Amino acid sequence: MIFLAMLADRQIAPPPGEALGQSEAFLAFSESLSRVAKVDRPVLIIGERGTGKELAAARLHFLSRRWQAPLVALNCAALAPTLIEDELFGHEAGAFTGALGRRAGRFEAAHQGTLFLDEIGNIPLTSQEKILRVVEYGVFERVGGTRPVEADARLVAATNADLPALAQAGRFKQDLLDRLSFEVLALPPLRARGRDILLLAHHFAARMAAHLGQAETPFFSQEAQEALLAHAWPGNVRELKNVVERAVYRSGRPQIRELDFDPFAATRQWDMEQATGQDRVTPPGRPAMEPEPSRLGGSLAGMTYKQAVAQVEKQLLKQALEQAHFNQRQAARSLGLSYHQLRAQLKKHGGPQAL
């Protein structure tokens, strides 16, 4: 999911555009979000990494009655457990070494607005108890303080963790989970959104082209579109944005034909080539050793560099296909490749029958 918004460290600017998506899963989520936005209760947003949970929270805030008040965000996974309470509740002067003056926390900064806690599953149990008190009674105490401070902030939380399982294991307070889950919004992963993938891809391509000063927005070839739709998108919208922007700046042409789903593939290829024994230097005083047989079976002795690499690639492909019972998508996952990349490798070596 993507909203045209920008997140700052403490406050989030209002999204100037609308959500992008036409799939049934996306529209159902958007409808649920719009409905609960007007109900002044806590909301829990769950979803995989890269789906846009923080942007969904921004959308929820700006559709609520609190839209003119601050929207304040805190990524709980980015802080050490000892710092979370200071960030949330602030501190009084002298509360600890270096606390020279009073400091307001995120709850105070979000007064009459919305506080968005991302990755809430990372908050320690002791801090969860204090958050629960704020949600239930609207008061808290700063670190090192004794005077109650009122807090009127709507709490919106997000996570990609299984909070019910964490609660059952005693790692998340069940009472807090109950209060947060007045409404639970499940963000659909990109792979469940069908042709929204192409809609978002064209959006990101247009923005990247404008950023590069290109006169025209690139379009995707039929093969590239099929590759976009076939990819599993484990990184969701964030991954799609990277893939598309990389393709636009590398291509520099009106039509995008090639997509690089794995920017680390060259590194792994280099590692595999090193494993064939090429370019090894024999230390002085030691006799040269015969090349070791490939671990995948078959000797590489007597082959040229390119022949050895091709042999290793073919054996890797054959082994992965056999273990996956010739399910190409499963074989691609086991090799760390996309389905499109696996198909390209098979075509390079003459198809599965030639392995």
Stockholm file with secondary structure:
# STOCKHOLM 1.0

chainA/1-355         MIFLAMLADRQIAPPPGEALGQSEAFLAFSESLSRVAKVDRPVLIIGERGTGKELAAARLHFLSRRWQAPLVALNCAALAPTLIEDELFGHEAGAFTGALGRRAGRFEAAHQGTLFLDEIGNIPLTSQEKILRVVEYGVFERVGGTRPVEADARLVAATNADLPALAQAGRFKQDLLDRLSFEVLALPPLRARGRDILLLAHHFAARMAAHLGQAETPFFSQEAQEALLAHAWPGNVRELKNVVERAVYRSGRPQIRELDFDPFAATRQWDMEQATGQDRVTPPGRPAMEPEPSRLGGSLAGMTYKQAVAQVEKQLLKQALEQAHFNQRQAARSLGLSYHQLRAQLKKHGGPQAL
#=GR chainA/1-355 SS CCCSCCBCSSBBCCCSSCCCCCSHHHHHHHHHHHHHHTSCSCEEEECCTTSCHHHHHHHHHHTSTTTTSCEEEEEGGGSCHHHHHHHHHCBCTTSSTTCCSCBCCHHHHTTTSEEEEETGGGSCHHHHHHHHHHHHHSEECCBTCCSCEECCCEEEEEESSCHHHHHHTTSSCHHHHHHHTTEEEECCCGGGSTTHHHHHHHHHHHHHHHHTTCSSCCEECHHHHHHHHHSCCTTHHHHHHHHHHHHHHHHCSSEECCCCSCTTHHHHHHHHHHHTTTTCCCCTTSCCCCCCCCTTSSCCTTCCHHHHHHHHHHHHHHHHHHHTTTCHHHHHHHHTCCHHHHHHHHHHTTCGGGC
#=GC SS_cons         CCCSCCBCSSBBCCCSSCCCCCSHHHHHHHHHHHHHHTSCSCEEEECCTTSCHHHHHHHHHHTSTTTTSCEEEEEGGGSCHHHHHHHHHCBCTTSSTTCCSCBCCHHHHTTTSEEEEETGGGSCHHHHHHHHHHHHHSEECCBTCCSCEECCCEEEEEESSCHHHHHHTTSSCHHHHHHHTTEEEECCCGGGSTTHHHHHHHHHHHHHHHHTTCSSCCEECHHHHHHHHHSCCTTHHHHHHHHHHHHHHHHCSSEECCCCSCTTHHHHHHHHHHHTTTTCCCCTTSCCCCCCCCTTSSCCTTCCHHHHHHHHHHHHHHHHHHHTTTCHHHHHHHHTCCHHHHHHHHHHTTCGGGC
//
